[in-house]
């Protein structure tokens, strides 16, 4: 397992480099230049001032020189300073938003997996029942419902018409003047709508995935053998079938790792949540290259790490993978 892990890490290095090269080139090919794209600066800056900014940011150099300098800084964990007027370090701007995005996405994943997996199991063990048919309808609705449309409907219903839930941000303006339990409810009430919208599609997809995987496993020969030995249906399902049926779910969990820090761009933008997704949108509009490239590095690294963790999880969940790995050696 250790040799496999080292091999995968070594293979990930050129993959990450390729992703960074493509991202850097595409960012440079986009119209406009950072630093002079801001409206107030465009209205007043002269040609000489803009050229001075280009020299200050190193934008007058060839693209391969710019990439080489940027990559050398990244190796030293220096992503440069933001092109925004505050001139803060890119990592500092990202670090202050990581807890918000991480907390939001961990809460979303906990809800999705804790609800979808049992729903999928119940739907598979009660195939073609009224419950299974209702879950199938829920899945189709979940697939067909656009997130932005659902978000707007919930905001209009619970935020505008009923006034039960806030529609933006994470805290109310009078948060500091509330007592402890009122503060707890204030934060939770701000999270209900974004978490519900973010979880809806994933809940439908994962429950369907778990159902299909379990139905495929229960048709295997070893399940029929377990039943023939007289094991109870509960032992057959929960001790034998579910463990193998959960393997695709483990894969999906590995693929979701980048989202833990990458965040949901749409959710954070619509609900005005100051996370990494909102920062990405703001940086893209202002062509803040240091922040954008720092976010891309984080996202690409987490994607590759998610693939590695998914493969390792295979070995922990399915003993056959560990046996085949030893035989291959």
Steps between C-alpha positions, in 0.01 A plus 500: 500500500786739580668435163168556324445826687849628411447404135169683484650810660783505247254464212293786641789747471505524116119495496489796736763683296298445182186636665685809618655565158161479325331716765773764486494519119120519485501775760752697296298455181190650660427860389600788727788530741504485879553822684352718225168321465341682794255762382624787712858438391407480133326833522801692631820312422724618217689274262825558689341409832359181359837406353655561840249260653580240236868524585423488872299178462748353252239492222742647247706180503438201267242252627755224563704738715190599697409134553854407605513780757154413631583128525822573688303703754237226531770242581587723795127528586494865396199572276570871483283794593153579378459754222208653689552841664565345843807316364467217753676166463290257295530224761383736773183584306434131441583389855241727657227343284601136538317440833173632353515290184632193682228515764226553244610211278570257785149566630363442151689170460391376842137564413528341156675181611309453826167528319568367150669173596215379728243614242682305230515187715131521591406562138703198381365264768144610418530494121186606309320587823319829551804630688732402213274666243479818705881505530529454124273802451713698747814409307354615168389827658845545653670444165263731312497791747759772424676624811451867417125451447462310826702762685284784367178316586612431857624856546169642379292260710690488831681832479260742331147369543523316834801684642612191691859473380770751399604499135865603505815497709585295805402737779251776566608859550409487869681168557738640765210623713320163516534251783677165442203289392366781284839517328495123443155518342605803295789307343290187446217696341744655255631153407165327442428629149852470348558154650157382385558620143854362489392160636190446290661382177773297673245332724298383202804378307667317788183323615448372145862392478476308827177332392640385166825378654323300771258343249796387293680352801203302634487310169852365549566131572651554843181673615294201390747276682464705817123468483527127434705461819205632697622850582230751579410755235635778721841332529509432127424859411683699766800273568573376148324694226525857627875484549558424132219724379654800674817487284361737230393734779857502633620595152253786489618619841855522366378702203320739736821589684585799274160649582583514870732795440405594146154574623181547305546803280129528432380455858747744649429758231120483513480498880786752544708261711860628534669172411755386245241458227397864528867602507558307177217685324620839625859424397388383155310824433791715617765278332680458831748242368691419821179412685354312202812291448526427873141371497573292190806344665293410806218356291730299272700364794186394681366332185813289465503427872134398483581243231780354712283484813221334301741227383629449854143479628436219253757290680351577839144420393556208261748229615519361145692809389766446768533132407538576129759765585711246693468244225608758243818563696 
